[in-house]
Structure formats: structure tokens, C-alpha cells
């Protein structure tokens, strides 16, 4: 059986229900990961858990050491990764509380360390990224979402922005013209680094607010926090179903 790793984002800095058996402080060639890697039992399976933004939630999206995070997970035995991301909804069908398993991503970030294939290389290395998410892992998430009875989308385009500020209404209009359905700040380079390491990777995205310009007035951090609290219960239930069926 594959050893699953769960990367928790905003609202999931701890995995409630995880019985921790070890907290691993891992050194990598790229520095320290965001937090100790937690090994434990969840839904009857051994899993690894990593808080992407640290615990407490303190590392902004553009300063996450994505290379150290992915390298560390691989180093301690992760064989597949489910990433949980809080996002804004661009597509009108993806309102607050909606869950999405994206099948595509567009990277609008800049200045992030985005590859392991850099520095003093013996040869240039390219990887195929036509389909950025693992099909089998996505299907397991979709089955679990259907069984859970969640409101969800079986596909979508994730626009990854630099952050940490939220977007302008004009930027969201541009992303919509580009074909994006949801917007977040942490989907890249995480997905491509997993691919470079040969780790199957899929994203479970929770919509926590309408994106800028998609609802009247300013975006409320209080409302986002409330949506995170409500939605993460569904996220944890879906993760438990995936692991129980694996």
C-alpha cells in the first residue's frame, strides 16, 4: 500500500484525528521544511502530514520552502501526496464551501525556487507537465467526494498567484479570460516539484470566498476564517474516505 502524505494549507495546520507516532525534523539539501513532518495513523492508515505554512500558520505563500517540503516528504517515505488548498472562486458554480479537484493549473508566480533541476547540473532535464495532477489520485478523491455527498467539481483550472495580497478585480477578470476557475497562492511550484520527484500528486481545493469582484464589497477575512472552519470538516471526511479505500 502506498504511503500517503497530506500537505495542509490555510485552515489545516493540524490534522484533527491524526494519532501522531513521530514528529520528524528533517534536514534537506534545500534547508528545513515548513514544520516537523508528522507520522501517524489516520483513518486506519499510516500517513505523513506537513503543515505547508508551519504551525502556527506563519509562513506566507511566497516564502514557503517548497523544495525542502517536497524533498523531505520523499526522503521519509511518502509515495503519493494529497495537497489541501484554500482558494477563491472565479467560476460562478464554485461558491463558498464548494470543493474542487483541479485537473489543470496556470502558474502566475515569480521569484520562487521552482525546480530541483538547477545549479551545477550534468545535463539539462525537462519533464512532461501536460497533465499536472495524477489521474489515479484525482479519481480516488472524486469517488470519496461523491460518497461524502459534497458539493464539488470534478475538474477545474487553478490559477496560482504570487500573494500574499489578494487579487484586484481586474486581475480576476484576466484570470477568468485565461480560463481559470479558482485562484490560490500555493499550488505552484508544489505540483511540479512533486512531478520532478516522481510523486503522484493531486489537489483538493476548498473555496473559501468569491474572488475579487465576484461579490459586492471587499473580501472579509472573518468570512474566510468562518468558511475554513466549516469546510475543513468536509475536507477531513473526504481524506478519511480516500485513505480508508486505499
Secondary structure as GFF3:
##gff-version 3
##sequence-region A 1 246
A	DSSP	beta_strand	4	8	.	.	.	ID=ss1
A	DSSP	beta_strand	19	24	.	.	.	ID=ss2
A	DSSP	beta_strand	27	28	.	.	.	ID=ss3
A	DSSP	beta_strand	31	32	.	.	.	ID=ss4
A	DSSP	beta_strand	37	42	.	.	.	ID=ss5
A	DSSP	beta_strand	45	51	.	.	.	ID=ss6
A	DSSP	three_ten_helix	61	63	.	.	.	ID=ss7
A	DSSP	alpha_helix	66	75	.	.	.	ID=ss8
A	DSSP	beta_strand	80	89	.	.	.	ID=ss9
A	DSSP	beta_strand	99	100	.	.	.	ID=ss10
A	DSSP	beta_strand	104	107	.	.	.	ID=ss11
A	DSSP	alpha_helix	135	148	.	.	.	ID=ss12
A	DSSP	beta_strand	152	153	.	.	.	ID=ss13
A	DSSP	beta_strand	157	160	.	.	.	ID=ss14
A	DSSP	alpha_helix	169	178	.	.	.	ID=ss15
A	DSSP	beta_strand	182	184	.	.	.	ID=ss16
A	DSSP	alpha_helix	190	196	.	.	.	ID=ss17
A	DSSP	beta_strand	200	210	.	.	.	ID=ss18
A	DSSP	alpha_helix	221	245	.	.	.	ID=ss19
###
